[in-house]
Amino acid sequence: MLVQFSVTNYKNFKDSAVLDLTEGKISEHSHHLIKNAYDRLGILPVAMIYGPNGSGKSNFLKALWHLRSLVLEGSSSFQEDYFFHFDSQCKKSPVEYEVIFRVEDREYDYQLKMTASEVIEENLFARNIKDSNYDVIFDRDSEGVFLCPALEDLNVSRLTDREPLLYFLSLSKKQQTLLPVYDFFRNMIFLSGHQTRQELISSVLKTKSLKEDLLSILQKMDASLTDIKSSSKGFVFTHTHQGKALQLSWNSESSGIRQLLAVTCCLLEAGQKNALILADTPELYLHPIVLDQLYHLYTDQKELRGNAQLLAVTQENSTMNNGIFRRDELWILAPGHDGASSLYPLSLYLKKGGEKVRKDETYSKQYLEGRYGGIPVIKK
């Protein structure tokens, strides 16, 4: 479960962009919160990021997905153009990532600073949620590598300067020691509005209980859709109108139904694994009313969601709605005059005059009026 993610000196982000999914000091929709039995800290199940074109919404998702690639695939995924684009001096500085996450009763803090040629610093800390202090799992800097007792017999002589130690550990027998860490990264799901995860859809359809949940949800959105099957020839959709059944292939089915299927399968799969979904424009082809219902499903039905989370970037401002989301679940990316974007939640934003955003405001209207920042500047 993601607690916090930050990235610095990455594409649109010169300074640290921090997404904090711990509950804010607000009262609405308290039933959304994911709480454990250990410290009762409320974690948000969803964060929606809004902002103008070119503000870095997709790049923020890619930063977290790129960190995942570094952990699971190594430094071959690191490219020279990852640094902040609008200041040539930033190419000399490392990209910095930090992710804090929880797995059952443990909280982990992983930090990585690296350039295209070397890892500058890398740390992994862990603590029992009942405790306030972190233990050092490993610590790597210019002076060398420190390993905790469970890892101290690991031979790091073959560790290269460009290789993250966490990736190096995944190739050794010691990976079992950090299996919860690797599972957190492995279980992430990337959903793009332009790419459909057909293998994930097939996986859901093969599981009886998940298929039943899937059809139940889809039939609420489109009453005519009565069945979906997967075969060697692809997916077959059955629609029933006035007692007559019509079967459609994947290519014959509408783009909207295919997108609805993809999004819903991601939600169900994530719920099974308590996974994090990174969704880029999930609203593509979907009617706003259908989208609202999907988000209500995700925030309200904990038996389906489990401890899964959704981090989405979107242009659909109608979902910026106090009937669906908490203020700390709504985030805005605003580019500055120097090209660097800043990220902030509505719950902490101060309007002109120092006023906070109230929970009874019409968020979408005020956002388009420019009262929250983060809108396109149109020259007349």
N, C-alpha and C positions, 0 to 999 in steps of 0.2 A: 504494500500500500504506500503510495507516494505521499510524503509529508511536505517536501520542499525541493524545488529544483532551481538552480541559478546558472547562468552562463554569462561570461564576460569576454569581450573582444571577439565576438563571433558575428560575422556578416552585418546585420543591422544593429548590433548591440555593442557599443563601445564600452559603456559602463555596465555594471552588473544588473541583469534583468532577473528578478526574483519572483517566482511563483510560489506562494505560501498557501498550502491547503489546510492549515489549522484554522479552526473556527474563529471568526471575528467576534467582537463584543456587540452582537446584534441579536434580536429575538425571533425574527421570522423563520418559518420552516425549520424548526429545530429537529423535526423528525427526519430530515435529510441526513443528519450527521452520523458518521460511522464511529462508534465508541467501543473501546475494549474494556475488559473487566479489571485491567491493571491500573490505569491512571485516569480513565474516563475522559481523556482528551478527545474532543470532537474533530474528526477529519472529514473534509468535504468530499462527497462522491463525484463531484463534477466541477469543472471550471470552463467557462465559455470566454473566448478571447475575441474581441471586436477591434476593428481599426481600419484605416484606409488602405487602399492598394499600395504596396511597396513599403508598408510599415514593419514587415518582418513576421507576420503571423505564422505563415508556413515555415519560415526559417526557425522559429522558436521550437516548433514540433521537431523539425529536422535536427536541431541541436541535441535534443534528448535522444532521438533515434540514433544520431551519430555516436553519442556516448555509448549507447547499447552496442553499436557495431565495434567500437574500440574494445569493449570488454569481451565480446564474444568472437570477434574476428581478427583483432589486432590492428596494428598501426597502418596496414595497407589501405584502410578506408580514410586515412587523414590526407587532406589535400591543401595545397598552399593558398587557395582562395577562400578559406574558411574565416580569415581574419576580418575585422571591421573594415568595410569597403571604402569608407570616405576619408580615411586618414592613412597615408602611406607609411607613417611612422609605426602604426599599429602592427604592421607585418613583422616588426622586430620583437614584438611582445607575444607571450604565449596566449593561446585560448585557454580559458579557465572554466571548468565544470565542477559543480557540486550537486550531489543528489542525496537527500535524506529520505529513507524509506523504512517501513516496518514489515516484518514477517513474524506473525504470531506474537510472542512476548519479547522480541528483540527489535531494536532500532539500530540501523546502520547509517553511517555518514561516509560517503565516498567522494574524494576530492582528487581532481586531475588537472594539472597544468602542463601543456605541451605545445611545442612548435612543430613545424613540418619535419624537423631533423632530430628532435629529442624530447623525451619526457623531462620536464624541469622539476616537477614535484608530484608526488602521488601518495595519498594516505587513505587508509580504511580504518574507521573506528566503529565500535559496537558497544551497546549497553543493554542490560535488561531494562525493560520499560519501567520497572519498579524503582530503578536506581537513577540517580541524577548524573553520575559520572560515566564517561566513555572509557573503554579499554582500547588500547592500540592493537589492532590486528597486524598492520604493517605500516611502516613510515619510510618513504623514499625521497631523498633529495640529493644535492650535489656531493654530500659527504658519504653517501652510501645507503644501504638498506637495513632497516631494523625489522625483525620478525618476532611475532609473539611466540611463546613456548610451543604452541601447537604446530607452528610452521618452521621453527628454528633450524631443523635439519634439512630444509629445502636448499638444493644447490642452485644458487642464482648466478653462477659464473657464466652461464650461457644467455642470460638476460641481456638483450641489446638496448642501446640508448633510446631507440624509437618505440620500444615495445612496452605497453602498459603491464605492470606487474600482475594486475588482476587477470589479464588475459594469459600471461605466462603460467600463472597458478592453475588456470582451467585445463592446461595440457598435462598437468602433473597428477600424481596420486593424491595430492593434498586438496584437490578440488572438492572432495566430499566434505571437508571442513567448512567450506563456504557455499555449500549447495543452495541454501536459501537465497544467497546473494545472486547466484547465477540464474536461479528460477525466476527471481523478480525481473531480471532483464530479458530472459528467454520468453516469458509469458506476455510481454508487451505485444499489442496488436496495432498495426498501422493501417488506418482506413482512409483512403483517398477517394474523393468524390468522382475522380476520373478513372479509377481502377477498381474492379470488383474482385473480391477475394473468393473465387469459386471453390478453392480447396477448403476454405473455412466453411462455406455453405454446405459442401458435401459432408464434412465432419458433423455438423449439426443434424443434418437429415438422417445420418446413420444411427444417431442416438435417440431411442424411442421417446424418452421423456422430454428431450429438448425439441424434437420435432412437434410433439403435442403442444408444447408452450409456444413454439413458433407459429403454428397454424392458428392457435387461439388468438395470438396478438395480431396476425395479419388479417384475420377475418373481421376483427374490430375496425380495421382501417379500410378494408375492401371486402364487402360482404360476399361478393361473387367468387372469390378465390377459395376453393374448397380442398385442394390438395397440391402438393409439390413432390415430385419424385426425381431421383437421380439415377441415371443409367449410364452405360458405356457410351451412349450416343449424346449424353448431356442431360440437362434438366427438362422436365415436362411439367407445365403448369396446367392445372384443371380449374376452369371457371364454370360455374353452374348458374344459368339464367332460366327462370321459370321451369325448373325441373330438367332442363337440357344441359348436358355437359359438353364443354368445348376444351380441347387440349391444345396448348400452344408450346412451341419450342422456346429455348432461351432467346434466340434471335427474333422471334415473333412477339415475345412478351414486351410490354411497354418499359421504357427506361425508368419510369417512376416506380413500378412494381419491383424491378430488379434492384434498384437502389434501396427501396424499403426492405427487401429481403436481405441485402448485404448488411445494412445497418443493424437490423434486428438480430441477425445471426452473430454479429460482433458482440452485441450486448449480452446475448445468452452465453456465448463461449467465454466471454470475460467473467461472467458471473460464476461459471463453473470453476475457473482457475483463480478467482480473486485478482484478475489481471487489470492492467492499465491500458485503455484504448487511447491512441493518439489519432484524432479524426480531423482531417483536412476537408473543409466544406461538406460536411455530411448532409447538408440541406439540398444538395444538387438534385434536381428533378422532383423534389418532394413538396407537396402543398403545405403551407404554414400550419394548417390545422392538424395534419398528420404529424408534422414535426413536433408540434406542441404535445401531442399525445405520446409520442415516443419519449420525449424528455420527462413528461410526468411519470411514465412507466419507470424510467430509470431512477428518478429521485424518490418515488413513493413506494415502489414494490420491492422491499428489501429481500423477499424470498427469492426473487429472480435475480436481483443485482448481486447479492452476497456482499462481499467487501471489494467488489470491482469499482473502478473509477473511470471517468470519461474526461479527457482533456481535448477540447474541440476549438478550432478556429473557424470563424464564420463571418459571412456578410449579411446574414438574415437577421436584421435588427428587430423584427417582430418578436423574436424569442427573448429579447431583452425585456423581460416581463416579470413584474413582482408576483404574479400568480403562479409562476413556474419556478423561479430561482431566487435564492438569497442574494443580497448585495455583495457578499464576499465570494459568490460563485460567478460573478460577472466582472470581467477584466477588460481593460482597454489598453491597446498599444498606440502610443502617440509619437510620431517622428518629430524631432527637434530641428532647429535651423541648420545644425551641423550634420544632419542625416542620421543621427543616433536616435534610436527609439527608446522610450521609457514605458514600463509596464506597471499598471496599478489597478487595484480593485475599486469598485464603486463604494465599498464600505469605508474606504480611507480617503476618498477624493474630496477635496474642498473646492466648492464653487466660488465664484467671485463674491467677495464679502466674507469669505471664510465659512460659509454654510456647508454642512455635511449633506450628502444625498439622503433624503428621507425614504423610508420604506414604502410610503404611499404614493410616490411620484410615478408618473408615466415615463418609465426609463427610455423607451424607444423614441418617444417624441422629443424629450429633452436632449437625448443624444444627438439626434439629427439636427437639432437647433444649435448644436455646438456647446451646450452647457457643461459637458463632461470632457471635452477635448477629444482628440483622436478621430477627427473627420477629415475628408479631403478638402483641400483649399482650391476652390474653383475660381480662376481668374475671369473677370468680366471684360 
